[in-house]
Amino acid sequence: MKRSSKGLLVVVVLGCVALAGLGYWTRVQLQPVSASGEAVIVEVERGHGASEISQQLEAAGLVRNARALQIYLVYSGLGKGLKAGYYELSAAMSGIQIAEKLVAGKTGSKRVTVPEGLRLDEIAERVADSGLVNAAEFMAAATPAALAGQVSFALPRGSVEGYLLPETYEFRLDAGAETIVRRMAGELDKQFATPNAEAIEASGLSLHEIITLASLVEREAKVAVDRAKIAGVLTNRLTIGMKLQCDATVQYALAEHKSRLTFEDLKVDSPYNTYLHKGLPPGPIAAPGIASLQAALEPAETDALFYVARADGSHVFTRTYEEHKAAIRQIRGE
């Protein structure tokens, strides 16, 4: 009986030593792969368990040993709570930190800043730079059909140019192109169209016309104080039937930015060329921000019909063509 007890004790002791050794090995293997590492996006697919996920993480160079992570997930009970999704992970994270993130469902996100005044294709490139979706996917989703029923206002036919609000956005890594486009159009609705619905109706302009006018202001104004004044000049010209002669519309018609337009450029055959056609262009030429939208909705009261830019981006506003020419000569130092 004594020998049997001693044998059992030996077995128990050896078992404890083995478990302790396994525990120590597991802790070592769960240490970060490196002291530093760039964040990478990992998709954990629905239905994958501890074994498959552990192997995936090892293959991605995010954990030292898949078997060690699997043992930890099983014995800690965390393996049953792993959630599918897109995660931003790093080799500088320990296996335990990664496991806790996957259990908490803390899917990664990307912050995307869309500056004011970009064309739709430029917005697509800016979003694509974040790695969320490619530009082609974005453009395919940026259509009136995709936004139908998602906003409170009527959408134009053909293009949603100007209808995606420039802003800094936070998107989940699993956000698709339609989700991104709908969010941006939704912000235009929430921040401008809905709060200003009565003022827009009273303005005598449609929302489409206001966004179009605002896009011209956005592209023409370089300093904030000039926005409402430029809107006032353009509104004055619309009122008396004078051509807007807005350089930014020619730039849009040319589909390229030129530091200085030539007289030949001003002859480009396009409905967006406001040197040739009276009134507003058919639609926005860029995405205006809230400040330009408000300027278009509430233009400054002015008798000016002309403006010209100084070297610092600010503008000189004048009433007559003679005053305008004099302002140009003064700016040029003639």
Buried (B, 14 or more C-beta within 10 A) or exposed (E): EEEEEEEEEEEEEEEEEEEEEEEEBBBEBBEBBEEEBEEBBBBBEEEBEBBBBBBBBBEBEBBBBBBBBBBBBBEBEBBEBBBBBBBBBBBBBBBBBBBBBBBEEEBBBBEBEBEBBBBBBBBBBBBBEBEBBBBEBBBBBBBBEBBEEBBEBEBBEEBBBBBBBBBEBEBBBBBBBBBBBBBBBBBBBEBBBEEBEEEBEEBEBBBBBBBBBBBBBBBBBBEEEBBBBBBBBBBBBBEEEBBBBBBBBBBBBBEEEEEEBEEEBBEBEBEBBBBBBEBBBBBBBBBBBBBBBBBBBBBBEBEBBBBBBEEEEEBBBBEEEEBBEBBBEEBEEE
